[in-house]
């Protein structure tokens, strides 16, 4: 009776056989937009090919990806060649791509690039304006969906790494048309709390799922947020506008939790190192200061303090002796000077000096009289003047000139004829 029933594997294998042997599906040419692209470490590409009405999973093995001259990205429109087959493990059909060509860029990708360029030109990505993330926060806020792996990973990671931190959840929509307004609302609400750090994000998904974090209002809300903000959207390969405007980008929500709080063991090790360094510093200070103290104690002045007094006493005696010698020497010099003055002829015979000066005076008077013009007049000579000026040449006197002739006993006026 059970012979008419077949297993799921048998059915899947039969469908796979039918598709694999359909000549129309062995080589198909499809155009669509890439979504949820992932590059495997072994060189394979996994992605979804979609259009407005449907989507199909796609895989391109490393042997084919090596021929590509570009790296596929989410939102990119492509032309692919491949075959349709069934992946038996999940029963889903997919296309195995052999070749791929670019066919323009999807609308979401264009919008992403345009907004990115606009905000970058406005300076919203400027690294110099990024707020530093506190190293040891007391309160961390999280804007994300209240359910799902993201919030669970964040909470468990923070509690494991630094259990002293309080976590505040601001539940928000993270997908769909209304998500952008809700995310902004929760960011504004978080700003009213006394938070040290804010994490904004969600788990992985397609470009459509992550799109609320590419919206301009969300980007500006994160940029103007007064709390240091960590963006944690999707997986490591996912980059959103939120990542560029946030103060710090985390590759995953778990990574954001690790960046937000320190590791307890790391802090314990750090404090232990600080303690060791402080003890070493104090020990070295004690050793150095003890050496200084020993040097001071061992100084001769402390071993023989009277040496200071004795040295100063000797210096004082030396100064006194020098003063005595100076006084005696100065006294002798002054006595010699005084004796010289006493023995001077001025004091012993002052009249001799007066006679000497009188003789000199008479000699000067005699010389003056010899040179006096009056003496010349007494000998019969005269002085002729014109207008009180002495005439020493007859050529200087003209006819009819009035002249004055001076004698020793008077003068007369005359006229030249």
HELIX and SHEET records of a PDB file:
HELIX    1   1 UNK A    2  UNK A    4  5                                   3    
HELIX    2   2 UNK A    8  UNK A   20  1                                  13    
HELIX    3   3 UNK A   23  UNK A   26  1                                   4    
HELIX    4   4 UNK A   62  UNK A   65  1                                   4    
HELIX    5   5 UNK A  107  UNK A  122  1                                  16    
HELIX    6   6 UNK A  127  UNK A  129  5                                   3    
HELIX    7   7 UNK A  149  UNK A  161  1                                  13    
HELIX    8   8 UNK A  179  UNK A  190  1                                  12    
HELIX    9   9 UNK A  207  UNK A  210  1                                   4    
HELIX   10  10 UNK A  211  UNK A  214  5                                   4    
HELIX   11  11 UNK A  216  UNK A  224  1                                   9    
HELIX   12  12 UNK A  241  UNK A  245  1                                   5    
HELIX   13  13 UNK A  253  UNK A  260  1                                   8    
HELIX   14  14 UNK A  264  UNK A  297  1                                  34    
HELIX   15  15 UNK A  300  UNK A  303  1                                   4    
HELIX   16  16 UNK A  306  UNK A  342  1                                  37    
HELIX   17  17 UNK A  345  UNK A  348  1                                   4    
HELIX   18  18 UNK A  350  UNK A  371  1                                  22    
HELIX   19  19 UNK A  373  UNK A  378  1                                   6    
HELIX   20  20 UNK A  394  UNK A  396  5                                   3    
SHEET    1   A 6 UNK A  28  UNK A  39  0                                        
SHEET    2   A 6 UNK A  45  UNK A  50 -1                                        
SHEET    3   A 6 UNK A  55  UNK A  60 -1                                        
SHEET    4   A 6 UNK A  92  UNK A 105  1                                        
SHEET    5   A 6 UNK A  76  UNK A  87 -1                                        
SHEET    6   A 6 UNK A  28  UNK A  39 -1                                        
SHEET    1   B 5 UNK A 166  UNK A 171  0                                        
SHEET    2   B 5 UNK A 139  UNK A 144  1                                        
SHEET    3   B 5 UNK A 197  UNK A 202  1                                        
SHEET    4   B 5 UNK A 229  UNK A 233  1                                        
SHEET    5   B 5 UNK A 248  UNK A 249  1                                        
SHEET    1   C 4 UNK A 389  UNK A 390  0                                        
SHEET    2   C 4 UNK A 383  UNK A 386 -1                                        
SHEET    3   C 4 UNK A 402  UNK A 407 -1                                        
SHEET    4   C 4 UNK A 410  UNK A 415 -1                                        
END                                                                             
